[in-house]
Amino acid sequence: MRALAPGQLFIVGLLLKMAMTAAIAVAASMVVERSGPFGGAPDQVFVACASLALSA
């Protein structure tokens, strides 16, 4: 089995972060859509925290 080159490893990591961020955003938007504007406000805080955690 072959190891990934540093450039390929960077691209794979970047794509993985993008996919995880998109999944969190879509899941949060579905929750907010179901719970309404007042119930969805605390969920947006979770999305912001999760996005910050992924960027670290």
Number of C-alpha atoms within 10 A of each C-alpha: 3 4 7 10 8 9 9 11 12 12 11 13 12 12 12 12 15 12 12 15 18 13 12 16 17 13 13 17 16 12 15 18 12 11 13 10 10 9 13 17 12 11 16 16 11 13 18 12 11 15 17 11 9 11 8 5
